[in-house]
Amino acid sequence: MTRLTKNLNLQATIQTSYGVLVLGILGSVQGQRNPSITKTSYGQTKNIGETAELVCGVDAVQDYPVLWEKLRNLEKDSVAISTRTTNIINDDRFSTKFDTVSSSYILEIRHLQEIDDGLYRCEIPISTNQILQADVVELKIRRPPIIYDNSTLSEVVFEGQRVNLRCYAHGYPEPEIWWRRPDNGILPTGRPFHKGNTLEFKSVRREDCGTYYCSASNGYHKSVRRRISLEVRPLISLVELRNSAEYRDSGDIKLYEKQFECPAWNS
C-alpha cells in the first residue's frame, strides 16, 4: 500500500465542465511545511503546430496533487488537464513532467492548435475549501487573418449618395485592413491606400464606380483580400437627356445610362 493511500483521509471535489473529478488529497500534514507555488511561466505567443511549455514551480508539495487546468468563461469554469504527471484530459498532445532540478511541474502542449489559445493555471488543493492557486498564464496562438462574411461584397447606389464599404477580419495578432483600387487609383480619402475597416464615400461620384480590394494582414501569415464591387448609377438631368443622341433616337433612358458603365469589373 502506497504512502498516499495510507495517509488518504480527505477528498476534494473539483468541478469541471466535463463532469466531476474526485481527487484524493493528503490529510495528515500536521508538523509539515505548507506547500507553496514558487514560480509560473510568463505569457507565451506561439504559432500553430509549435510546442508550448508552461512551468509551475512548487515547494514542500509532499503528497498533495498539483493540477494544471485551462480556464474558461472568465475563470468561472475550468477543464482539468493533469494531476502531477498523470493526464486527466483525453488528449495525447498534453503531457506533464516533473523537473527535479527546478522542482517544477512542466505542462507540455505539442502540435498547438487554435483551440489551445486561452488561460492556464496550476493549483494545489489543500482541503475541500482551500486551494493554492498560481498566477494565470496566457497562451496566445498566432492565427492567419480571415475576412468575415459580413464584409461588403457589392453596393449599388446613385451618385451623390453616401455609402460605406466595410471589411472585417480576425486573426492573431489582430489584422490590419488596407483598401486600394486595382490600378492604385485615388480613393475618396485622397490617397491610393487607406487603412481601416470602413472606406467612406460622403458623396459618391460616377468615376468612383468599379472594383475595390480590402486586404487583411497581421505580419505572421499570408495576407488575404476581398473583391468589392461598387456600382454608381447616374442622376440624369433633363439637359443631359436632351443632348443625348441615344435618348433622342429611342426615348429609352437605359441606353443613355450605358455611357456611364463602370470599367473593367474583372480587374
C-alpha positions as CSV (number, residue, x, y, z in Angstrom):
1,M,0.0,0.0,0.0
2,T,1.5,3.4,-1.0
3,R,2.1,6.3,1.4
4,L,-0.6,8.3,-0.4
5,T,-3.1,5.6,0.2
6,K,-2.2,5.2,3.8
7,N,-2.5,8.9,4.5
8,L,-5.6,9.4,2.5
9,N,-8.4,10.7,4.7
10,L,-9.9,13.6,2.7
11,Q,-11.4,14.0,-0.7
12,A,-11.8,17.3,-2.6
13,T,-14.3,17.6,-5.4
14,I,-13.3,19.8,-8.2
15,Q,-16.0,20.8,-10.7
16,T,-15.1,20.8,-14.4
17,S,-17.1,21.4,-17.5
18,Y,-17.0,17.8,-18.3
19,G,-18.2,16.3,-15.1
20,V,-17.0,15.9,-11.5
21,L,-13.4,15.0,-10.9
22,V,-12.7,13.4,-7.5
23,L,-9.1,13.8,-6.3
24,G,-7.6,12.3,-3.2
25,I,-5.7,14.8,-1.0
26,L,-3.3,14.1,1.7
27,G,-4.9,14.8,5.0
28,S,-2.2,14.0,7.6
29,V,0.1,17.1,7.2
30,Q,0.5,18.2,10.8
31,G,4.0,19.2,11.6
32,Q,4.9,19.5,8.0
33,R,5.6,22.7,6.0
34,N,2.7,24.1,3.9
35,P,3.2,23.6,0.2
36,S,3.7,26.7,-1.9
37,I,3.9,27.7,-5.6
38,T,7.3,29.4,-6.2
39,K,7.0,30.5,-9.8
40,T,4.9,30.3,-13.0
41,S,5.6,30.9,-16.7
42,Y,5.1,34.3,-18.3
43,G,2.5,34.5,-21.1
44,Q,3.6,33.0,-24.4
45,T,2.8,33.5,-28.0
46,K,3.2,30.6,-30.4
47,N,2.4,29.5,-33.9
48,I,0.0,26.7,-34.8
49,G,1.9,23.4,-34.9
50,E,4.6,24.5,-32.4
51,T,5.1,23.3,-28.8
52,A,4.4,25.3,-25.6
53,E,5.8,24.6,-22.1
54,L,4.2,26.1,-19.1
55,V,6.1,25.9,-15.8
56,C,4.7,25.6,-12.3
57,G,7.5,25.7,-9.6
58,V,6.5,24.1,-6.2
59,D,8.0,23.7,-2.8
60,A,7.1,21.3,0.1
61,V,4.4,19.8,-2.0
62,Q,4.7,16.4,-0.3
63,D,1.8,14.2,-1.5
64,Y,-0.6,17.0,-2.4
65,P,-1.8,16.9,-6.0
66,V,-0.5,19.6,-8.3
67,L,-3.1,20.3,-11.0
68,W,-2.9,22.0,-14.4
69,E,-6.2,23.4,-15.7
70,K,-7.4,25.5,-18.6
71,L,-9.8,28.3,-17.6
72,R,-13.0,29.1,-19.4
73,N,-15.9,31.6,-19.1
74,L,-13.8,34.4,-17.4
75,E,-12.3,31.9,-14.9
76,K,-15.8,30.7,-13.7
77,D,-15.2,27.3,-15.3
78,S,-12.2,25.1,-15.9
79,V,-11.1,22.0,-17.7
80,A,-8.7,19.8,-15.7
81,I,-5.6,18.8,-17.7
82,S,-3.3,16.8,-15.4
83,T,-2.6,16.0,-11.8
84,R,1.2,15.8,-11.2
85,T,2.4,13.8,-14.2
86,T,-0.8,11.9,-14.9
87,N,-3.1,13.1,-17.7
88,I,-6.7,13.8,-16.9
89,I,-7.6,15.2,-20.3
90,N,-8.0,12.7,-23.1
91,D,-5.6,14.3,-25.5
92,D,-2.1,12.9,-26.0
93,R,-0.8,16.3,-27.2
94,F,-0.7,17.2,-23.5
95,S,1.8,15.8,-21.0
96,T,3.2,16.9,-17.7
97,K,6.7,16.1,-16.4
98,F,8.5,16.9,-13.2
99,D,11.9,18.6,-13.3
100,T,13.8,17.7,-10.1
101,V,16.4,20.4,-10.6
102,S,13.9,23.3,-10.6
103,S,11.2,21.4,-8.6
104,S,8.7,22.3,-11.3
105,Y,5.8,20.6,-13.0
106,I,6.0,21.5,-16.7
107,L,2.9,21.2,-18.8
108,E,3.9,20.5,-22.5
109,I,1.4,21.0,-25.3
110,R,2.5,19.7,-28.6
111,H,1.2,20.4,-32.1
112,L,-0.6,23.5,-31.0
113,Q,-4.0,24.3,-32.4
114,E,-6.2,27.4,-32.4
115,I,-8.3,25.9,-29.7
116,D,-5.3,25.8,-27.3
117,D,-5.4,29.6,-27.1
118,G,-6.5,30.7,-23.6
119,L,-5.7,30.9,-19.9
120,Y,-3.9,28.2,-17.9
121,R,-3.3,27.8,-14.2
122,C,-1.6,25.4,-11.9
123,E,-3.0,24.9,-8.4
124,I,-2.6,22.8,-5.3
125,P,-5.8,21.7,-3.4
126,I,-5.1,21.9,0.3
127,S,-8.6,21.0,1.6
128,T,-12.2,21.0,0.4
129,N,-12.4,24.7,0.9
130,Q,-8.8,25.8,0.4
131,I,-6.9,25.8,-3.0
132,L,-3.5,27.3,-3.5
133,Q,-3.6,28.9,-7.0
134,A,-0.8,30.3,-9.1
135,D,-1.0,33.3,-11.4
136,V,-2.8,32.7,-14.6
137,V,-0.7,32.1,-17.7
138,E,-2.0,33.3,-21.0
139,L,-1.1,31.3,-24.1
140,K,-1.8,33.1,-27.4
141,I,-1.8,31.2,-30.7
142,R,-1.0,33.2,-33.8
143,R,-3.8,32.7,-36.4
144,P,-3.9,33.6,-40.1
145,P,-6.2,36.5,-41.0
146,I,-9.7,35.6,-42.2
147,I,-12.1,38.2,-43.7
148,Y,-15.6,37.9,-42.2
149,D,-18.5,37.1,-44.5
150,N,-20.4,40.1,-43.2
151,S,-18.0,42.4,-45.0
152,T,-19.3,44.2,-48.1
153,L,-19.5,42.2,-51.3
154,S,-21.2,44.8,-53.6
155,E,-23.1,48.0,-53.4
156,V,-25.4,49.7,-55.9
157,V,-26.0,53.4,-55.3
158,F,-27.0,56.6,-57.1
159,E,-24.4,59.3,-57.5
160,G,-24.3,61.8,-54.7
161,Q,-25.4,59.3,-52.1
162,R,-23.3,58.5,-49.0
163,V,-22.0,54.9,-49.0
164,N,-19.6,52.9,-46.7
165,L,-17.8,49.8,-47.9
166,R,-16.9,47.7,-44.9
167,C,-14.3,45.0,-44.3
168,Y,-13.9,43.0,-41.1
169,A,-11.3,40.4,-40.3
170,H,-10.0,38.4,-37.4
171,G,-6.8,36.6,-36.5
172,Y,-3.9,36.9,-34.0
173,P,-2.2,39.3,-33.9
174,E,-5.2,41.4,-34.9
175,P,-5.0,42.0,-38.7
176,E,-4.7,45.4,-40.3
177,I,-7.2,46.3,-43.0
178,W,-6.0,48.2,-46.1
179,W,-8.0,49.4,-49.1
180,R,-6.9,50.0,-52.7
181,R,-8.2,50.0,-56.3
182,P,-6.9,47.6,-58.9
183,D,-4.9,50.4,-60.7
184,N,-4.0,52.1,-57.4
185,G,-6.3,54.9,-58.3
186,I,-7.2,57.6,-55.8
187,L,-9.6,56.7,-53.1
188,P,-12.2,59.0,-51.6
189,T,-9.7,59.7,-48.9
190,G,-7.5,61.4,-51.5
191,R,-4.8,58.8,-51.4
192,P,-4.3,55.5,-53.2
193,F,-4.3,53.5,-50.0
194,H,-6.5,53.6,-46.9
195,K,-6.2,51.8,-43.5
196,G,-9.3,50.9,-41.6
197,N,-12.4,48.8,-41.5
198,T,-14.5,51.3,-43.5
199,L,-14.0,53.1,-46.8
200,E,-16.4,56.1,-46.8
201,F,-17.8,57.9,-49.7
202,K,-19.5,61.1,-48.4
203,S,-20.9,61.9,-51.9
204,V,-20.2,59.1,-54.4
205,R,-19.3,60.1,-57.9
206,R,-19.7,58.3,-61.2
207,E,-16.0,57.8,-61.5
208,D,-16.0,56.0,-58.1
209,C,-17.7,53.0,-59.7
210,G,-15.6,49.9,-60.1
211,T,-13.7,47.3,-58.1
212,Y,-12.1,47.8,-54.7
213,Y,-10.0,45.5,-52.7
214,C,-9.7,45.2,-48.9
215,S,-6.7,43.2,-47.7
216,A,-6.1,41.8,-44.2
217,S,-2.6,41.2,-42.9
218,N,-1.2,40.5,-39.4
219,G,2.5,40.1,-40.3
220,Y,2.8,36.4,-39.5
221,H,0.7,34.8,-42.2
222,K,-0.1,35.5,-45.9
223,S,-2.5,38.3,-46.3
224,V,-6.0,37.7,-47.7
225,R,-8.2,40.0,-49.7
226,R,-11.8,40.6,-50.7
227,R,-13.0,42.0,-54.0
228,I,-15.8,44.5,-53.6
229,S,-17.9,46.0,-56.4
230,L,-19.3,49.5,-56.3
231,E,-21.9,50.3,-59.0
232,V,-22.8,54.0,-59.3
233,R,-26.0,54.9,-61.2
234,P,-26.0,58.4,-62.6
235,L,-28.7,61.0,-61.8
236,I,-29.6,62.2,-65.3
237,S,-30.6,65.8,-65.8
238,L,-33.1,67.0,-68.4
239,V,-30.3,68.9,-70.2
240,E,-28.2,65.7,-70.4
241,L,-31.2,63.8,-71.8
242,R,-31.9,66.4,-74.5
243,N,-28.3,66.4,-75.6
244,S,-28.1,62.6,-75.7
245,A,-28.4,61.1,-79.2
246,E,-29.3,57.7,-77.7
247,Y,-32.2,59.1,-75.8
248,R,-33.5,61.3,-78.8
249,D,-33.4,58.3,-81.1
250,S,-35.1,55.8,-78.7
251,G,-36.5,57.6,-75.7
252,D,-35.0,54.8,-73.6
253,I,-33.1,56.1,-70.6
254,K,-31.3,52.8,-70.1
255,L,-29.4,53.4,-73.4
256,Y,-28.2,56.7,-72.1
257,E,-27.1,55.1,-68.8
258,K,-24.8,52.7,-70.7
259,Q,-22.5,55.7,-71.4
260,F,-21.6,55.5,-67.7
261,E,-20.9,51.8,-67.2
262,C,-18.1,51.0,-64.7
263,P,-14.9,50.0,-66.5
264,A,-13.1,46.7,-66.0
265,W,-15.3,44.9,-63.5
266,N,-13.0,41.9,-63.7
267,S,-9.9,43.8,-62.8
